[in-house]
């Protein structure tokens, strides 16, 4: 199976693809030819348009089929959802590394005891077998 162009690496995150990535390919026609040939040979069960749209060439055939089926199944749920701008995606990826994570609320032992006693008095089981 032929793999095409590091520029289209499946291990790149969404925000790492430059907006002009297609313009930077040396010979897009060759890549389209290879994609068509690989699709016909290995991925014929998947419509070619979906193969291209979902970038399924990045996956071995059995996984590509699963990914395609998942996309088809999820497409129904995605209708009407808000679309994200590129800056929102970049911010989400970046925030994990540069922003302080929110701290979990803390309570003291005395407050914990009071809450457990209150729950027990209300008939809420606090210990389960």
PyMOL commands that set and color helices and strands:
alter all, ss='L'
color gray80, all
select helices_A, chain A and resi 6-8+14-16+28-42+48-53+56-58+61-78+86-98+109-121
alter helices_A, ss='H'
color red, helices_A
deselect
rebuild
show_as cartoon
